[in-house]
């Protein structure tokens, strides 16, 4: 067998070590969390275990890859251009800033950068929930050019999160209007509800609306809005405490559906 090399990769905080030949093709991979070495051919077992030797920890199972589930087969057949799972928090804003960077301003920074920082902050919190069985997608494109900032799927159900940067600002929420600092009141809750409704239609499942205020100085909500949860960025992780609605298989099936760009084409 040709000389083998080990290539580490990371996805959602989990490490996989791929074993590749001189031609670049994978011959095996080591899933450290599962404690399993998956061989694509038994003929290379000894060489694979030898090159992986310094990386193996604890008891390890060696054998062919497990038979993929229907959800895994659907994911493997998805074209990379249609897979939304690799999207970074604020992906749409990152692309917009790359294509059309704002000219330097002395007095005021580009508001898109504030929005991007806020979405990145919330996205980092959401990705931290994945070890507890939650899945998250960022910057989900909708027809018309808008985006779901974040879609969270897990044991407690589905949540569409809209992020509002409000650093050191007083925020007042009077359904459907949201006022941040000295800015003009905006009927933001209408959009938050509409986004969640479109997601429910696309996924044929209930998606609950969440407005996330990032770093506000204070929040005034005289009356709880209908069908919208209002949270600060420090409260987002509390969504993980909800559970009992979806089984792990349901979570994975909904995530597989949601990550397909085509799912959102007609909403």
C-alpha positions, 0 to 999 in steps of 0.5 A: 500500500502507498504511504499513508498520512493522517489529516485531522478535521474538526466539525461542530467541536468533534475531531475526526482523523482521516487516513489518506493515501498518496493519491489523496483518497481516504482509506479510513477515518478515526472517530475519536468520540465514538472510539472507532476506526472505520476501514474502507478496505480490510486489506489496509488494516495493519497499515492504517492502525500503524499510522494511527497508532500515536493518535489512538486512545482507549479501547477502539473498535475497528471495522467497516463503516456502519450502514448509513441511516436514511438521514445520512444518505440524504446528507451525502447526496446533497450537493455542496452548494445546496448544503447550508450546514457549513454557513457561518454565523452572519454568513450573508453579512460576511458576503455582503461586506466582502462584495461591498465594503463600506467606505471609511467613516470617522464618526460611525462604523458600518452598521452591518459590522455591528449586526455581524458581531451580534450574530456571531456572538449568538451563533457561538452560544448556539453552537455550544448547545450541540453536545446536548443534542441540539443542531443549529443552522446560520443565515438560512436564505429565504426567497426575497433576499432575507435570511433567518439569522439562526435556526435551532433544532433540538429536544425542545423543538425548533426556534427561529432566532432574529438577532438585534444588536443593542450594545449599551442601549435601552430597548423597549418592546411594545408589540409589534414595535421595538425601539432601541436607544434613540432609534426609530421604533420599528415593527420588528416583531412582525418580521420575527413572526413572519420568519418563524411562520415561513420556517414552519411552512418549509419544515412542516413543523412548529417553529417558535419565534425568538428575538435576541437582544445583544448586550442591551443596557436595559430591556423594557417589555411591559407586556409579553408579546404574542408568540415571540420570546424576547431574550438577551444574548446571555439568556439564549443558552436557556433554550437548551433546558426545554425538552421532551418534544423531539426524539434524537432521530426527529432532530436529525431528520429535521436538521437534514431537511433544513440544511437543504437549500431547496427546502426554502425555495418556495416559502 
